[in-house]
Amino acid sequence: MTQELREKLIDLLQTAYSAELETAENYLSWSVNLDGLHAQTIKEMLAKDVQVELAHARLLAERIYVLGGVVPGSMQLNKNQRYLQPSQEQSGIDYVVRGVVTAEESAIQHYRLLAEMAEGADPATQDLAVRLLADEEMHRREFTGILREIEDREVAAGRMSEEEKHCLTY
């Protein structure tokens, strides 16, 4: 592997590491803050997923180290998940679920890029990216199912039209 590719892979791994930690922070926040009639299930899922995201971060940190990189400290972490920030309105289950789906989609795209960059040059990094990709795809699937149920209730209650529902992307 060339030094240039090693540096690119380390950069992608560091970005993923930062995103996993940010996701864990936001899931932790919402697993405590979320209120409402149907919130308990979402809170429990998010609390469980905090541990999954931290485990992902640990695997990424180890790979960064193996490749000769430095695992970022808190001051080097980039934060950009505006779509998962807590608000004064703590009962917005649909907001949280949409934010989770967005976070998972972002991770999926990133792990696909990482796997592609590592292909043929770094099988261990490629394998890690593929394993994490599979986890993120499963998380997305779980939360898109919940989102569909929320939207079906919104349509049934007359707060959303079928047309509006079909305009949303998963």
N, C-alpha and C positions, 0 to 999 in steps of 0.2 A: 504494500500500500504506500502511496506517495505521502509525503509530509503534508502536501496541500489537501489531499482527501482526508487524512487523519484530522487535520484542523477543522475541516468542514463538518465531519462527523461529530467531533467534540462539540462544536458550536450547536449543531442540531440536538445533540443529547442534552446539553446545558439548557437549551430553550425548552425541551420537553420536561426536564427536571423542574424548572421554574413553573411551568404550567401545571404540572401535577401537584406541586405544593400549593399553588394558588387555588386550584380546584378543591383540594382538601380543606383549605381555610374557608372557602365559601360554602362548601357542603357542611362543614362543622357549624358555621354561623346559622345557616338555614335549618339545620337539624335541631337547633335550640330555639330559634326565633319564630319559626312558622306556627301560625295559629289557624284555627278554623275546624269546621266539622270533619273534613276529610284529610286533615293535616298529619295525623299520627302515622299513617302508612308511609307517606313521603318522608317524614322525619326519620323513621326507622331505616328506610332505604338509604337515605343520605348518611346517617350515622355509620351504617355498615360500609358504605362506599368511601368514607373518610379513610378507613384502614386500607382499603384497596388502593386508593390513590397514593397513600404514603408508602405502601409496598412497591408501587410502580416507581416512585421517586427514589427509593432505596436501590432498586435494580439499575436505574439510570445512573445514579451516583457511582455505583460500583463500576459500571462500564466506562464512565468518564475517567475514573481513576486508572483503570486498566490501560486505556488508550494514552495515558500520560497527561491528561487534562487535570484541571483543578475544579473540584465540586464547588459551585458558587455558594457564598455565604448570603445572609439575608440582605445585605446592602447591594449585592449584585443581581438580585432577582428582579426580573421584569414582571410587572403586574398590568394586565390589560383586560381582565374579564368584567367589563362594565355591565354585562348582561346578567350577572349573578350577584350584584351588590345588594345588601340588605336595604330596606326602606322602612319608613314609618308605618306603611301598610304591610303588616306581617301576615295577612291572610291571603295573599296572592298566590295560591297554589299554581295556577296556570302560568304566572310569571316565572316562578321557580322552576317548574317542569320545562318550560321553553328554554330557560337559561341552562339547565342541565343538558338538554338536547344539543344546544349550541356548543357547549363546552365539549361534549363528546364528539360532535362533528369536527370541531377544530383539532382535537387530539387525533382523530382518525386520519384527517388530511396530513397532519404532521408525521404520524408514524408511517404512512404510505411513502411520503417523501424520504424519510430516514431509511426505510427498507430499500427503496430504489437506489439511493446514494450508496448504500453499503453492498449492494448486489455485486457478486463476483470479486470483491476486494476484502470484505470483512464479514465473514459468515456469522460470527458471534453477534455482532451488532445487528445484522439483518434478522437473525433469529429472534433477538430481543424485541426488535421493532414489530415483527409479525405477531409475537405472543401478546404484546401490549395492544396492538391493533385489534386482535380478536377480543380482548377484554373490553375495549372501548366500544366495539361494535355491539357487544352484548348489552352493555349499559345503555347505549342509545336505543336499542330495540325495546328494552324494558320501559324506558321513559317515553318513547313515542307511543307505546301502547296506552300508557296512562294519559298522555296528551290527547289521544283519540277519544278516550272515555270522557275527558273533561269537555272536549269540543262537542261530543254527542249530547251531553247534558245541556250545554249552552244553546245548541240548536233546539232541543226539546223545550227549553224554557223560553225560547223566542229571543234570546239575547245575541244570537249569531245566526246568520242565514247559512244554508247549505253552500251557497256560492262563496261566502266568506271563508267557510271551513275548507273548501277545496283550493282556495288561493294560498293557504298556509303550506309551507314546505316542511318536511321532516328530515 
